[in-house]
Amino acid sequence: MNPLIYKCPVCSEDLVITHLYCSHCHTTIEGKFNLPSSPFSKLSPEQMQFLLTFIRCEGKFNRMEEELKLSYPTLRSRFNEVLQSMGFEAEEAREILSPEERKKILGELNKGRISAEEAQIRLEGSAKKTEK
């Protein structure tokens, strides 16, 4: 069976279901039915694939970096695009740290130069600072 499409491939307008069929008893129902609304229906195939990779990697960007061969900032940007497409607000205010910056912060923590709380604040970026 083909996957359900939500947009017309010719004009990109929303599609409407007009015909339902039961393959077991061969009942046919005709009318005008709305497609089920889902935040996932708003995603492009590429965004859906990204989200499936995110889930497979248990939401861990470091695993996604290895699997997709993309940098953390690129992954974060794509994740924010997925959130926005689904109708959620992405945390644009959050600073995006490079892997090198994260390693530097963790190194300072390991050497005792900063506290665990300070490391957490730095790793979480400016969003933590603006929430206070």
C-alpha positions in Angstrom: 0.0 0.0 0.0 1.2 3.5 -0.8 1.9 6.0 2.1 -0.8 8.6 2.7 -0.1 12.0 1.1 -1.5 15.2 2.5 -0.7 17.7 -0.2 -1.7 17.7 -3.9 1.4 16.8 -6.0 0.3 19.3 -8.7 -0.7 22.4 -6.8 0.4 21.7 -3.2 -3.0 22.3 -1.7 -4.4 20.1 1.1 -6.1 16.9 -0.1 -9.6 15.8 1.0 -10.6 12.1 1.3 -13.7 11.3 -0.8 -13.7 7.5 -0.8 -13.2 4.9 1.9 -13.0 1.2 1.1 -12.9 -2.0 3.3 -10.8 -4.7 1.7 -12.3 -7.3 4.0 -16.0 -6.9 3.4 -15.8 -4.7 0.3 -17.9 -1.9 1.8 -17.4 1.5 0.1 -18.2 4.8 1.7 -18.2 8.0 -0.3 -18.3 11.5 1.1 -16.0 14.3 2.1 -13.6 13.5 5.0 -10.8 15.6 6.4 -7.4 14.0 6.7 -6.3 13.3 10.2 -4.4 16.3 11.6 -1.0 15.6 13.0 2.1 17.7 13.6 4.0 15.0 11.7 2.0 15.6 8.5 3.6 19.0 8.2 7.2 17.5 7.9 9.0 17.1 4.6 10.4 13.6 3.8 13.8 14.8 4.8 12.6 16.2 8.1 10.8 12.9 8.8 14.0 11.0 8.1 15.9 13.4 10.4 13.3 12.8 13.2 13.5 9.0 12.8 17.3 9.2 13.1 16.9 11.4 16.2 14.6 8.8 17.8 16.9 5.9 16.8 19.9 7.8 18.4 17.8 8.3 21.5 17.9 12.1 21.1 21.7 12.1 21.5 23.3 14.6 19.1 26.7 13.1 19.6 25.5 9.8 18.1 23.8 11.7 15.3 27.0 13.6 14.6 28.7 10.2 14.0 25.8 8.7 12.0 25.0 11.6 9.8 28.5 13.1 9.6 27.1 16.6 10.5 28.3 19.1 13.0 26.4 19.9 16.2 25.3 23.4 15.0 24.0 21.9 11.8 22.1 19.2 13.7 20.7 21.7 16.1 19.6 24.0 13.2 17.8 21.1 11.5 16.2 20.1 14.8 14.9 23.6 15.2 13.5 23.5 11.7 11.6 20.3 12.5 10.2 21.9 15.7 9.1 25.0 13.8 7.5 22.8 11.0 5.6 20.9 13.7 4.3 24.2 15.1 6.5 24.3 18.2 8.8 27.2 19.2 12.5 26.4 18.8 14.8 27.9 21.5 16.5 30.4 19.2 17.9 32.3 22.2 20.1 29.3 23.2 23.7 29.6 22.3 24.9 26.8 20.0 28.2 25.5 21.3 30.7 23.7 19.0 32.0 20.3 20.0 35.3 22.0 20.8 33.6 24.5 23.1 31.8 21.7 24.9 35.0 19.8 25.4 36.7 22.8 26.8 34.0 23.4 29.3 34.1 19.7 30.4 37.9 19.9 30.6 37.7 22.9 32.9 35.1 21.0 35.0 37.4 17.9 35.1 40.3 20.0 36.3 38.3 21.6 39.0 38.5 25.1 37.5 34.7 25.5 37.4 31.9 24.0 39.4 29.4 21.4 38.1 26.7 24.1 38.3 28.8 26.6 36.2 29.5 23.9 33.7 25.8 23.1 33.4 25.0 26.8 32.9 27.6 27.1 30.2 26.6 23.9 28.4 23.0 24.9 28.4 23.9 28.3 26.9 22.1 31.6 27.3 18.6 30.1 27.6 19.4 29.1 31.2 20.6 32.7 31.9 17.5 34.3 30.4 15.1 32.0 32.3 16.2 33.3 35.7 
